[in-house]
Amino acid sequence: MAGGVFPVDNSPVTAINVGGKLTLSIIISCIVAASSGLLYGYDLGISGGVTTMVPFLQKFFPDILRKAAGTEVNLYCVYDSQVLTLFTSSLYLAGLVSSLAASKVTALYGRRNTILFGGMLFLAGGSINGGAENIPMLILGRVLLGLGVGFTNQAAPLYLSEIAPPKWRGTIGTSFQFFLGIGVVAAGCINFGTAKHTWGWRLSLGLAVFPAIIMTFGAFLITDTPNSLVERGKIDQARKALSKVRGSSIDIELELEELIKWTEVAKSVKQEPFKTLLKRKYRPQLVMAFAIPFFQQLTGISVVAFYSPNLFQSVGLGHDGALISAIVLGVVSFVSVIVSAGIVDCFGRRFLFITGGIVMFVCLIAVSIVLAVVTGVHGTKDISKGNSILVLVLLCFYAAGFGWSWGPLTWLIPSEIFPVNIRTAGQSIAVAVQFIVIFVLSQTFLTMLCHFKFGAFVFYAFWVAVMTLFIIFFLPETKGIPLESMYTIWEKHWFWSRFVEGEDGEGNHA
């Protein structure tokens, strides 16, 4: 069992054979945990619409309104403001910090308690943003939101992967993105309804407290995962949790015994989880923890989500049309996530990644061509309503490709490929990488759009091509494999097998 996790005496541990039954307890627990995606989705959807609201701009960013009223307006440069982008990107810088700390918190206090703590931080951030009177208050609220999102994005995917039977892990794992999609659509609808009121931006930002309340109170109703309870030495609670989620008719003693064995194996390794991750035999998982969230953000989806109202207003759809277009994008992405949830455990992860990548690449190239032709090299030509709608349609197909592939699978893959002794550390790295890239891209997108113009979409298309090739050559299929047997996929892979073969239990070459 090269590449697996061994006891000190090198005798192999048998993988857990988990039943495939979906119980009511599993469903309820997963709905509560996945609802943390509402927090992230609401923030993704709300900030772009708020930054196009005239009362919001009048209060905090009057220079943008003066620029938009100018006689010589470059369509791509109206919203180019570093302070405005800081309003969006500060959340992700804070999320980066909390996601790194969340590894320790999740291991010490459990997945459920980490979700609860994140919800409370998000509640505070939403309240401050709704009552903001100046830019520092706006940024403080965004920072608190970011801290909350960092904790929930770390703990929720782990919770979903650990609580789900292997047969249903793909579907349940994608539920985080499902709720994220609900949050994006809800935020777009709220922005549209509040945009014409002087206090509309306050309501849009302040309503972030409601998904936080739902998730925070919901966390009191669920148990922590058996894996986490065993890891923290709470064996009796783990037995009760297993009985609850597996159903009283299932003999859970064997599964509990195996969980205890795997945890003892993990604890026998004295190194810190982050140091353990650096061992040669964990190179495949470490690369995936970096590459998959890094590539996901280089699809450009987050900046399109943040700034789609700004983008659509820039290309001639008007204020109402821009907000409606952002809602349409969110609905398309949401529906495609539902499709993904229905087929991910049938067709597998690789198929969805590859097909989604192809669709996104074609659409991004098409958008860049349309914008280049109709707005001119310098972006000073007016764009017709018909061409604006064509851009929207192409971006809808692009959002659909993302919604069935890189959207949900970026949360699923890192949460299922790591062994128990480094699972929280691995998820922490995956979330941190995502926040780093989101921060950089969100802080620079409007400037890049101003200077690159239609070339910004070519930039993202290039990376979509690279990441699709990466999946084809380097990601093995993980569907239907129990978490404790996941090491076998690396042993059989044409490239990664060289890292995991011929190593002893300490990760050294035998």
C-alpha positions in Angstrom: 0.0 0.0 0.0 2.7 2.5 -1.0 1.6 6.0 -0.7 -1.0 5.2 2.0 -0.9 6.0 5.7 0.7 3.2 7.8 0.7 2.4 11.5 4.1 2.5 13.1 4.6 -1.3 12.6 3.8 -0.8 8.8 0.8 -3.2 9.0 -1.8 -1.8 6.6 -5.1 -0.4 7.8 -8.2 -1.5 6.0 -10.2 1.2 4.2 -13.6 1.9 5.6 -16.5 0.5 3.7 -19.2 3.1 4.3 -22.8 2.4 3.4 -24.4 4.4 0.7 -27.7 5.2 2.3 -28.8 8.8 2.5 -30.5 9.4 5.8 -32.6 12.4 6.9 -29.9 13.4 9.3 -27.3 13.5 6.6 -29.6 15.6 4.4 -30.3 18.1 7.2 -26.7 18.3 8.3 -25.5 18.9 4.7 -28.1 21.6 4.0 -27.0 23.5 7.1 -23.3 23.1 6.3 -23.7 23.9 2.6 -25.8 27.0 3.4 -22.5 28.6 4.4 -22.2 29.0 0.6 -25.0 31.5 0.9 -22.7 33.8 2.7 -20.0 33.6 0.0 -22.5 33.8 -2.8 -24.4 36.7 -1.4 -21.2 38.7 -1.1 -20.1 37.8 -4.6 -23.4 38.9 -6.0 -24.0 42.0 -3.9 -20.9 44.1 -4.2 -20.9 44.6 -8.0 -24.5 45.8 -8.0 -24.0 48.2 -5.0 -21.0 49.8 -6.7 -23.2 50.9 -9.6 -25.9 52.5 -7.4 -25.8 56.3 -7.7 -26.6 57.1 -4.0 -23.7 54.7 -3.0 -21.3 56.4 -5.4 -22.4 59.9 -4.4 -21.7 59.1 -0.8 -18.4 57.3 -1.1 -17.0 57.6 -4.7 -18.2 60.8 -6.3 -15.2 60.9 -8.6 -16.6 57.9 -10.5 -19.8 59.8 -11.3 -17.9 62.8 -12.5 -15.8 60.5 -14.8 -19.0 58.8 -16.2 -20.5 62.3 -17.0 -17.4 63.3 -19.0 -17.6 64.0 -22.7 -14.8 61.7 -23.7 -15.5 58.4 -22.0 -13.6 55.2 -22.5 -16.2 52.4 -22.0 -13.7 50.2 -20.3 -12.3 52.8 -17.8 -15.4 54.3 -16.2 -15.1 52.3 -13.0 -11.3 52.2 -12.8 -10.8 53.2 -9.1 -8.3 51.5 -6.7 -10.4 52.5 -3.6 -13.5 51.1 -5.2 -11.8 47.8 -5.9 -10.4 47.8 -2.4 -14.0 47.8 -1.2 -14.4 44.5 -3.0 -11.0 42.9 -2.6 -10.4 43.7 1.1 -12.8 40.9 2.0 -10.6 38.4 0.3 -7.4 39.6 1.9 -9.1 39.1 5.3 -10.3 35.7 4.1 -6.8 34.7 3.3 -5.7 35.4 6.9 -8.6 33.6 8.5 -8.3 30.6 6.1 -4.8 29.9 7.3 -5.8 30.2 11.0 -8.9 28.1 10.3 -6.8 24.9 9.8 -5.9 24.9 13.5 -9.3 26.0 14.6 -11.1 23.3 12.6 -8.8 20.6 13.9 -9.0 21.7 17.6 -12.7 22.7 17.8 -14.3 20.8 15.0 -16.0 21.6 11.7 -19.3 22.5 13.1 -18.0 25.0 15.6 -15.8 26.6 12.9 -18.9 27.1 10.7 -20.7 28.6 13.7 -17.8 31.1 14.4 -17.6 32.1 10.8 -21.3 32.8 10.7 -21.0 35.1 13.8 -18.2 37.1 12.1 -20.2 37.5 8.9 -23.2 38.7 11.0 -21.1 41.5 12.5 -19.6 42.4 9.1 -23.0 42.7 7.4 -24.3 44.9 10.2 -21.4 47.3 10.0 -21.6 47.5 6.2 -25.3 48.3 6.3 -24.8 51.2 8.7 -21.5 52.5 7.2 -21.0 56.3 7.2 -17.5 56.4 5.7 -15.0 54.3 3.7 -13.2 53.0 6.8 -16.5 51.6 8.1 -17.1 50.0 4.7 -13.7 48.4 4.7 -14.0 47.2 8.4 -17.3 45.5 7.5 -15.7 43.9 4.5 -12.8 42.6 6.6 -15.1 41.0 9.1 -17.1 39.4 6.3 -13.8 38.1 4.9 -12.8 36.6 8.2 -16.1 34.8 8.4 -16.0 33.6 4.9 -12.4 32.3 5.4 -13.6 30.1 8.3 -16.7 28.8 6.7 -15.0 28.1 3.3 -12.5 26.0 5.2 -14.8 24.0 7.4 -18.0 23.5 5.2 -16.4 21.5 2.3 -14.6 19.3 4.8 -17.9 18.7 6.7 -19.7 17.8 3.5 -17.0 15.3 2.4 -16.7 13.7 5.7 -20.4 13.3 6.4 -21.4 12.0 3.0 -21.3 8.3 1.9 -18.8 7.8 -0.9 -21.6 7.0 -3.4 -23.1 10.4 -2.9 -20.0 12.5 -2.0 -19.9 14.2 -5.4 -23.5 15.3 -5.3 -23.3 16.4 -1.6 -20.0 18.1 -2.2 -21.4 20.3 -5.0 -24.2 21.5 -2.6 -21.8 24.2 -1.3 -21.7 25.7 -4.8 -25.5 25.2 -5.1 -26.1 27.4 -2.1 -23.4 29.8 -3.4 -25.5 30.1 -6.6 -28.6 30.8 -4.6 -26.7 33.6 -2.8 -25.6 35.2 -6.0 -29.1 35.1 -7.5 -30.7 36.5 -4.4 -28.1 39.3 -4.2 -28.8 40.2 -7.8 -32.6 40.4 -7.2 -32.2 42.5 -4.1 -29.8 44.9 -5.9 -32.4 45.3 -8.7 -35.2 45.9 -6.2 -33.3 48.5 -4.1 -31.2 50.3 -6.7 -33.6 53.2 -7.2 -33.9 54.1 -3.5 -31.5 56.4 -1.7 -31.1 53.8 1.1 -31.1 50.9 -1.3 -27.4 50.2 -0.9 -27.7 50.0 2.9 -30.4 47.4 2.5 -28.4 45.4 0.0 -25.3 45.3 2.2 -27.2 44.9 5.5 -29.3 42.0 4.3 -26.1 39.9 4.5 -27.0 39.3 8.1 -29.9 37.0 7.1 -27.9 34.2 5.5 -25.5 34.5 8.5 -28.4 34.1 10.9 -29.7 31.1 9.0 -26.4 29.3 9.1 -25.4 30.3 12.6 -28.6 29.0 14.2 -28.7 26.0 11.9 -25.2 25.0 13.2 -26.8 24.5 16.7 -29.1 21.8 15.2 -26.4 19.5 13.7 -23.7 17.3 15.1 -20.0 17.5 14.1 -18.6 14.9 11.7 -17.6 11.5 13.2 -14.1 12.0 11.8 -13.7 15.3 13.6 -15.1 13.9 16.9 -12.7 10.9 16.8 -9.8 13.2 15.9 -10.5 15.2 19.1 -10.9 12.0 21.2 -14.7 12.2 21.7 -15.4 8.6 20.9 -18.9 8.3 22.5 -20.1 11.4 20.7 -18.6 10.0 17.5 -20.6 6.8 18.0 -23.8 8.8 18.5 -23.0 10.9 15.4 -22.4 7.9 13.3 -25.6 6.2 14.4 -27.5 9.3 13.7 -26.1 10.0 10.2 -25.9 6.3 9.0 -29.3 5.2 10.4 -30.1 2.9 13.3 -30.3 -0.2 11.0 -26.6 0.1 10.0 -23.9 -1.4 12.2 -21.6 1.5 12.8 -19.1 -0.2 15.1 -16.9 -1.3 12.3 -16.8 2.1 10.7 -16.1 3.7 14.1 -13.3 1.2 14.7 -11.7 2.0 11.4 -12.0 5.8 12.0 -10.2 5.3 15.4 -7.4 3.3 13.7 -6.9 5.9 11.0 -6.8 8.7 13.6 -4.3 6.8 15.7 -2.1 6.4 12.6 -2.3 10.1 11.9 -1.5 11.0 15.5 1.5 8.6 15.4 3.1 11.0 12.9 4.6 13.7 15.2 5.2 16.3 12.6 2.9 19.3 12.2 0.3 18.8 9.4 1.9 21.6 7.2 5.3 19.9 7.5 3.8 16.6 6.7 2.3 18.0 3.6 5.8 18.7 2.3 6.7 15.0 2.2 7.3 13.6 -1.2 4.4 11.1 -1.0 1.9 13.9 -0.5 3.3 15.9 -3.5 0.2 15.1 -5.7 -2.3 16.4 -3.1 -0.2 19.5 -2.4 0.0 20.3 -6.1 -3.8 19.9 -6.5 -4.4 22.1 -3.4 -2.5 24.9 -5.1 -3.3 24.3 -8.8 -7.1 23.8 -8.7 -8.2 26.9 -6.7 -5.5 28.9 -8.5 -6.8 27.9 -11.9 -10.4 28.3 -10.8 -9.9 32.0 -10.3 -8.0 32.4 -13.5 -11.2 31.4 -15.3 -12.1 35.0 -14.5 -15.4 34.0 -13.0 -15.1 35.9 -9.7 -14.3 39.2 -11.3 -17.1 38.7 -13.8 -19.4 38.0 -10.8 -18.1 41.0 -8.8 -18.1 43.5 -11.7 -20.8 42.1 -14.1 -23.1 45.1 -13.4 -20.2 47.5 -14.0 -19.2 45.5 -17.2 -22.7 45.4 -18.6 -23.4 49.0 -17.9 -20.0 49.9 -19.6 -21.1 48.0 -22.8 -24.4 49.9 -23.1 -27.1 47.9 -21.3 -28.0 50.8 -19.0 -28.3 50.6 -15.2 -31.4 48.4 -15.0 -30.3 46.2 -17.9 -26.9 45.7 -16.2 -28.5 44.6 -12.9 -30.9 42.3 -14.8 -28.0 40.8 -16.8 -26.1 40.1 -13.6 -29.2 38.2 -12.3 -29.4 36.2 -15.6 -25.8 35.2 -15.3 -26.4 34.1 -11.7 -29.4 32.0 -12.7 -27.6 30.3 -15.5 -24.7 29.4 -13.2 -27.1 28.2 -10.5 -29.0 25.9 -13.0 -25.7 24.4 -14.3 -24.6 23.6 -10.7 -27.8 21.6 -10.3 -26.9 19.7 -13.5 -23.5 19.1 -12.1 -24.9 17.7 -8.9 -27.0 15.3 -10.8 -24.3 13.9 -13.0 -21.0 14.3 -11.1 -21.2 10.8 -9.4 -22.2 9.3 -12.8 -19.8 10.8 -15.3 -17.0 11.7 -12.9 -15.0 14.8 -12.1 -12.7 14.8 -15.1 -15.5 14.7 -17.7 -17.1 17.8 -16.1 -13.8 19.7 -15.8 -12.8 19.1 -19.4 -16.2 19.9 -21.0 -16.6 23.0 -18.9 -13.1 24.2 -19.8 -13.8 23.8 -23.5 -17.1 25.8 -23.3 -15.5 28.6 -21.3 -12.5 28.9 -23.6 -14.7 29.2 -26.7 -17.0 31.8 -25.1 -14.2 34.0 -23.8 -12.5 34.1 -27.2 -15.9 35.0 -28.8 -16.5 37.8 -26.2 -13.1 39.3 -26.9 -13.8 39.2 -30.7 -17.2 40.8 -30.4 -15.9 43.6 -28.1 -12.9 44.2 -30.3 -15.0 44.6 -33.4 -17.9 46.7 -32.0 -16.1 49.0 -29.6 -12.8 49.5 -31.5 -9.3 49.1 -30.4 -9.5 52.0 -27.9 -13.0 51.1 -26.6 -14.5 54.5 -27.6 -17.1 53.4 -30.1 -20.7 53.0 -28.9 -22.0 49.4 -28.7 -25.5 48.6 -30.0 -28.1 47.0 -27.8 -28.0 43.9 -30.0 -24.2 43.4 -29.6 -24.6 44.0 -25.8 -27.1 41.2 -25.6 -24.7 39.0 -27.7 -22.0 39.6 -25.1 -24.5 38.6 -22.4 -25.5 35.4 -24.2 -21.9 34.4 -24.6 -21.1 35.1 -21.0 -24.2 33.0 -20.0 -22.7 30.0 -21.8 -19.4 30.8 -20.2 -21.1 30.9 -16.7 -22.8 27.6 -17.5 -19.5 25.9 -18.4 -18.1 27.1 -15.1 -21.2 26.1 -13.1 -21.0 22.5 -14.0 -17.2 22.2 -13.7 -14.7 24.5 -12.0 -17.4 26.0 -9.7 -18.5 23.0 -7.6 -15.5 20.8 -8.2 -12.9 23.2 -6.9 -14.6 22.8 -3.5 -15.0 19.1 -3.9 -11.6 17.9 -5.0 -9.4 19.4 -2.2 -11.9 18.2 0.4 -11.7 14.6 -0.7 -8.1 13.9 -1.7 -6.2 14.4 1.6 -5.7 11.7 4.3 -7.1 12.5 7.7 -3.8 13.6 9.2 -3.4 16.5 6.8 -7.0 17.1 5.7 -7.5 20.4 7.5 -4.1 21.7 6.5 -4.7 20.8 2.9 -8.1 22.4 2.8 -6.6 25.5 4.4 -4.0 25.8 1.7 -6.7 25.4 -1.0 -8.9 28.1 0.4 -5.9 30.4 1.1 -4.7 30.1 -2.5 -8.1 30.9 -3.8 -8.3 34.1 -1.6 -4.8 35.2 -2.7 -5.7 35.0 -6.4 -9.2 36.5 -5.9 -7.7 39.4 -4.0 -5.1 40.1 -6.8 -7.6 39.7 -9.6 -10.4 41.7 -8.0 -8.0 44.6 -7.1 -6.6 44.7 -10.6 -9.5 43.7 -12.9 -11.0 47.1 -13.5 -7.6 48.6 -14.2 -6.8 45.6 -16.5 -10.1 46.1 -18.3 -9.3 49.7 -18.8 -5.8 49.0 -20.2 -6.3 45.6 -21.9 -9.8 46.3 -23.0 -11.2 43.2 -24.9 -7.8 41.6 -24.4 -8.7 40.9 -20.7 -10.9 38.1 -21.9 -8.1 36.7 -24.1 -6.0 36.6 -21.0 -8.5 34.5 -19.1 -9.1 32.3 -22.2 -5.4 31.4 -22.2 -5.5 30.3 -18.7 -8.7 28.2 -19.3 -6.8 26.4 -22.0 -3.8 25.7 -19.7 -6.0 24.5 -16.8 -8.0 22.1 -19.1 -4.8 20.5 -20.3 -3.7 20.3 -16.6 -6.8 18.3 -15.8 -6.4 16.0 -18.8 -2.9 15.0 -17.9 -2.6 15.3 -14.1 -5.9 14.8 -12.3 -7.0 11.2 -11.7 -10.7 10.3 -11.3 -11.9 10.3 -7.7 -15.6 9.4 -8.0 -16.9 6.7 -5.7 -13.7 6.1 -3.8 -13.9 6.1 0.0 -11.8 8.9 1.6 -9.5 6.5 3.4 -8.7 4.7 0.1 -8.1 7.8 -1.9 -4.3 7.2 -1.9 -4.8 4.5 -4.5 -5.6 6.9 -7.3 -2.0 8.3 -7.1 -0.4 4.9 -7.1 -2.0 4.1 -10.5 -1.4 7.5 -12.1 1.2 7.7 -14.9 2.9 10.7 -13.4 2.1 10.8 -9.7 3.0 7.1 -9.1 6.7 8.1 -9.1 6.1 10.2 -6.0 4.2 7.7 -3.9 5.8 4.4 -4.8 8.7 2.9 -2.8 8.2 4.9 0.4 7.9 3.7 4.0 5.4 4.9 6.6 7.5 8.0 7.3 7.4 9.1 3.7 11.0 8.2 2.9 12.3 6.0 0.1 12.4 2.4 1.2 
